[in-house]
């Protein structure tokens, strides 16, 4: 019997007992449906995180700080460091902190000379009082710097040019209507006033041109995206009256890696020089790990359902072998080898797995797409761009292959029993 004939016979034999086959397929359907849906959940959330990472900072950009590693390792009282500008809790025993030492222009120069670093820009701490459109009411906002390679998610217009000499800003979508603009497009090209206060409590204002409107993501509903020129202007106004030698102090710097540079190697180089470097992916790593962990647990339940369904396949095929004993004996008496008999019953198991996984995947895609669209317009409307459940064709194909593999393994026992059948005894079977 040729291979195509074997496949055709296997498909036809599968539907000999329709009720038994349908029940087995439904059991596989439950596992395949759950597995496809949970993988889609992981794909959708991780895709949103990747897009947001691109909006927050380029993948080849590191946030560089200088901390006192010895102090971080101890919970003992720490000696005062006049160069420390902040302290932050660290992982470890309760009360463990790490002093963040200010970076200076000398540090910026030293960082730029390290291998694997193409560009270093200091991050200036700018505290904005308010932002106001011409004739509108002032609204509280915070500063968000823009680094080279960053691609903010835009609702209208374009991102500020990080290297432009003109003072440019992108407004968050949440502030567009409150500030008096009809919509996001109407805000593009407008001039806004941004206010900051110096240490002597004198307020200064700086005007900037709106180049675009950013979508809200990860709590950035009031974050203005500033280009370097505007950030420098606001910092200078905020530091009015501060001695020049005290203005050269930065909490962190943004370092862009050279083309082809390995992030881990660059981090090691920074650590050897006394600095700490982290990417946005590093900072969101815990959140991503939690999502992956949840998806993994859900997938485990789906696999358990598939394993339970595999017993249904064993039962279905064992019953089929029992019912077709004389037929098996006749096939072997006419010259069909044990290998062909094994292949025939294995193909029946694989076909049952294919039916269950295909139906499960199709239904999961339909249900997942509908649920995701509904949530995007209701509960998740504050997270534009989030497709909670997204489906990757490769992931779906791998899921179907995995289900078919489980079905094949489940069918090996009945198939082996059929292959070992003695043709004489089988023909005598009543």
Secondary structure, DSSP 8 states (H G I E B T S, - for coil): --HHHHHHHHHHHHTSSHHHHHHHHHHHHHHHHHHHHHHHHHHHHHHHHHHHHHHHS-TTEEEEEEE-HHHHT--S-----TTEEEEEE-SSSTT-EEEEE-B-HHHHHHHHTSTTEEEEEEE----EEEEEETTS--B--EEEE--TT----EEEE----TT-SS-EEEEEHHHHTTTT-SSHHHHTT-EEEEEEE-TTS-EEEEEEEEEEEE---TT-TTEEEE-HHHHHHHHHHHTTTS-HHHHS-BSEEEEEE-TT--HHHHHHHHHHTT-EEE-HHHHTHHHHHHHHHHHHHHHHHHHHHHHHHHHHHHHHHHHHHHHTHHHHHHHHHTT--HHHHHHHHHHHHHHHHHHHHHHHHHHHHHHHHHHHHHHHHTTTTTSTT--SS---HHHHHHHHHHHHHHHHHHHHHHHHHHHH--HHHHHH--
